[in-house]
Amino acid sequence: MRLGVLLLLALLTPGLAFAGDVVVTVRTPQGKPVADAVVTIEAPHSGPIRFAWPYRMAQHNLQFDPFVLIVPVGADVSFPNLDTVRHHVYSFSPAKRFELKLYGRDETRLVRFDKPGVVDLGCNIHDQMLAYIVVVDTPYAALTNAAGEAVISGTPAGARQLKVWHPFLKAADSQLSVDVSVPAQGETRKTIVTALKPAPDRMRMRMY
């Protein structure tokens, strides 16, 4: 009832905000925080989508950095090679198929991601290299930190659908969906408890 009154006041009062913050914590059944989980909320928005972090997927120490990158549809992502060896980056994902043939240290390639979805990345030379670019069509998206927490600010108030994706999440398409009620002011907190599959053998050097 209170939420409905606040929404009505927001509609009738110019300049009154009717958006809240959603704080999401993702952890395993054993209580271990899950980092690098993509949290998105479906809600109305207008104008172009922009995120504060760089749209950059570097190759460094024979790994991709970052492991998971969120970008909006239409983003140009740079792929700088910071290693002393050459890399051959590719993806066979339906959301974006591409190939960046061998290029060396301090060289950069650029790829435009024009379709929403998850893009798996690999290197044709170094099999242990694996990363993901998640292309979204919502500005309400964030990545969980080392504590398993993500904050999505300024989400339009109301009943919303919240999605959590992680490459090793034990669920269909590695994704869970839950309902969340976003307040007209302040914040709401949501804890997601989920099991993870073991990381691929070629990624055992990474810890999750």
C-alpha positions as CSV (number, residue, x, y, z in Angstrom):
1,M,0.0,0.0,0.0
2,R,2.8,2.4,1.0
3,L,4.6,1.7,-2.3
4,G,1.4,2.4,-4.3
5,V,1.0,5.7,-2.5
6,L,4.6,6.7,-3.2
7,L,4.2,5.8,-6.8
8,L,1.1,7.9,-7.1
9,L,2.8,10.9,-5.5
10,A,5.7,10.5,-7.8
11,L,3.5,10.6,-10.8
12,L,1.6,13.6,-9.6
13,T,4.6,15.6,-8.2
14,P,7.1,16.9,-10.8
15,G,10.7,16.2,-10.0
16,L,9.9,13.6,-7.3
17,A,12.0,10.5,-7.9
18,F,10.4,7.1,-7.9
19,A,13.4,4.8,-8.2
20,G,15.2,2.7,-5.7
21,D,18.5,0.8,-5.3
22,V,18.6,-3.0,-5.4
23,V,21.4,-4.7,-3.5
24,V,21.9,-8.3,-4.5
25,T,24.1,-10.8,-2.7
26,V,24.9,-14.1,-4.5
27,R,26.4,-17.0,-2.5
28,T,26.6,-20.8,-2.6
29,P,24.7,-23.0,-0.2
30,Q,27.9,-23.2,1.8
31,G,27.9,-19.5,2.2
32,K,30.8,-18.7,-0.2
33,P,30.4,-15.5,-2.1
34,V,30.0,-15.8,-5.8
35,A,32.0,-13.2,-7.7
36,D,31.6,-12.3,-11.4
37,A,27.9,-13.0,-11.5
38,V,25.9,-10.7,-13.8
39,V,22.8,-9.2,-12.2
40,T,20.2,-7.6,-14.5
41,I,16.8,-6.1,-13.9
42,E,14.1,-5.7,-16.6
43,A,12.6,-2.2,-16.3
44,P,11.6,0.6,-18.7
45,H,14.4,3.0,-19.8
46,S,15.0,5.5,-22.5
47,G,18.0,6.8,-24.3
48,P,21.3,5.1,-24.9
49,I,22.8,2.6,-22.4
50,R,26.2,3.5,-21.0
51,F,28.2,1.9,-18.2
52,A,31.0,3.5,-16.2
53,W,33.5,0.8,-16.7
54,P,35.7,0.5,-19.8
55,Y,34.6,-1.8,-22.6
56,R,37.9,-3.6,-22.7
57,M,38.9,-7.3,-22.7
58,A,42.7,-7.4,-22.3
59,Q,45.0,-10.4,-22.7
60,H,47.4,-10.4,-19.8
61,N,49.5,-13.1,-18.2
62,L,48.0,-15.6,-20.6
63,Q,44.5,-14.8,-19.3
64,F,41.7,-12.6,-20.3
65,D,41.1,-9.6,-18.1
66,P,38.3,-9.3,-16.9
67,F,36.9,-12.7,-16.7
68,V,33.4,-11.4,-17.2
69,L,32.6,-8.1,-18.9
70,I,29.1,-6.5,-19.2
71,V,28.5,-4.2,-22.2
72,P,25.4,-2.7,-23.8
73,V,24.1,-3.7,-27.2
74,G,26.1,-1.8,-29.9
75,A,29.3,-1.4,-27.8
76,D,32.7,-1.4,-29.3
77,V,35.0,-3.6,-27.2
78,S,38.8,-3.3,-27.4
79,F,41.0,-6.4,-27.2
80,P,44.5,-5.2,-26.3
81,N,47.3,-7.7,-26.1
82,L,49.5,-6.9,-23.1
83,D,51.5,-10.2,-23.3
84,T,54.9,-10.8,-24.9
85,V,53.3,-13.6,-27.0
86,R,50.7,-13.4,-29.8
87,H,47.1,-14.3,-29.3
88,H,44.3,-15.5,-31.6
89,V,41.0,-14.5,-30.0
90,Y,37.7,-16.1,-31.2
91,S,34.1,-16.8,-30.3
92,F,31.6,-19.2,-31.8
93,S,28.7,-17.9,-29.7
94,P,25.4,-17.2,-31.4
95,A,25.3,-13.7,-30.0
96,K,28.6,-12.9,-31.7
97,R,30.8,-15.0,-33.9
98,F,34.2,-13.5,-34.7
99,E,37.9,-14.2,-35.0
100,L,40.9,-11.9,-34.3
101,K,43.8,-13.6,-35.9
102,L,47.3,-13.6,-34.4
103,Y,48.4,-10.2,-33.1
104,G,51.2,-9.3,-30.8
105,R,52.2,-7.2,-27.8
106,D,50.7,-3.6,-27.6
107,E,48.4,-4.3,-30.5
108,T,44.7,-3.8,-30.1
109,R,41.7,-5.1,-32.1
110,L,38.1,-3.7,-31.9
111,V,34.8,-5.7,-32.1
112,R,31.3,-4.4,-32.1
113,F,28.7,-6.4,-30.2
114,D,25.3,-5.7,-31.7
115,K,23.1,-8.5,-30.3
116,P,22.2,-9.3,-26.7
117,G,23.5,-12.5,-25.2
118,V,26.5,-14.3,-23.7
119,V,29.7,-14.4,-25.8
120,D,32.2,-17.1,-24.8
121,L,35.8,-16.1,-25.6
122,G,38.8,-18.3,-26.2
123,C,42.3,-18.2,-27.6
124,N,43.3,-20.5,-30.4
125,I,46.9,-20.6,-29.1
126,H,46.4,-20.8,-25.3
127,D,43.7,-23.3,-24.4
128,Q,43.5,-22.2,-20.7
129,M,42.2,-18.7,-21.7
130,L,38.5,-18.3,-21.2
131,A,36.3,-15.3,-20.6
132,Y,32.8,-14.0,-21.2
133,I,31.2,-10.9,-22.5
134,V,27.6,-10.4,-21.6
135,V,25.8,-8.1,-23.9
136,V,22.7,-6.5,-22.4
137,D,19.8,-4.3,-23.5
138,T,19.1,-2.8,-20.1
139,P,21.0,-0.1,-18.1
140,Y,20.1,-1.9,-14.9
141,A,23.0,-4.3,-14.8
142,A,26.0,-4.9,-12.5
143,L,28.6,-7.5,-11.7
144,T,29.1,-9.1,-8.2
145,N,32.3,-8.2,-6.5
146,A,34.6,-10.5,-4.4
147,A,32.0,-10.3,-1.6
148,G,29.3,-11.6,-4.0
149,E,27.5,-8.2,-3.9
150,A,26.2,-6.1,-6.7
151,V,24.3,-2.8,-6.5
152,I,21.9,-1.6,-9.2
153,S,21.0,2.1,-8.6
154,G,18.1,4.1,-9.8
155,T,15.8,1.2,-10.8
156,P,12.3,2.3,-11.5
157,A,10.0,1.3,-8.7
158,G,7.6,-1.6,-8.9
159,A,7.5,-5.3,-9.4
160,R,10.5,-6.3,-11.5
161,Q,12.2,-9.5,-12.7
162,L,15.8,-9.9,-11.5
163,K,18.1,-12.3,-13.3
164,V,21.4,-13.7,-12.2
165,W,23.9,-15.3,-14.6
166,H,27.2,-17.0,-14.0
167,P,29.1,-19.3,-16.3
168,F,29.2,-22.1,-13.7
169,L,25.7,-21.6,-12.2
170,K,23.7,-24.9,-11.9
171,A,20.6,-23.8,-13.9
172,A,19.2,-23.8,-17.4
173,D,21.4,-21.5,-19.5
174,S,23.4,-20.7,-16.3
175,Q,20.8,-18.3,-15.2
176,L,18.2,-17.8,-12.5
177,S,15.2,-15.4,-12.4
178,V,13.4,-14.1,-9.3
179,D,10.9,-11.4,-8.6
180,V,11.9,-8.3,-6.7
181,S,9.9,-5.4,-5.5
182,V,11.8,-2.1,-6.0
183,P,10.9,0.7,-3.6
184,A,10.1,4.2,-4.7
185,Q,12.8,5.4,-2.4
186,G,15.7,3.8,-0.5
187,E,16.9,0.3,-1.2
188,T,15.9,-3.3,-1.1
189,R,18.1,-6.3,-0.6
190,K,17.9,-9.7,-2.2
191,T,20.0,-12.8,-1.4
192,I,20.4,-15.4,-4.1
193,V,21.7,-18.8,-3.0
194,T,22.8,-21.0,-5.8
195,A,25.1,-24.0,-6.5
196,L,28.0,-23.8,-8.9
197,K,29.4,-26.4,-11.3
198,P,33.1,-27.0,-11.1
199,A,35.2,-24.7,-13.3
200,P,36.6,-26.4,-16.5
201,D,39.9,-28.3,-16.0
202,R,41.7,-25.7,-18.2
203,M,40.7,-23.0,-15.7
204,R,41.7,-24.6,-12.4
205,M,44.3,-21.9,-11.8
206,R,41.4,-19.5,-11.3
207,M,39.6,-19.5,-7.9
208,Y,35.8,-19.0,-7.5
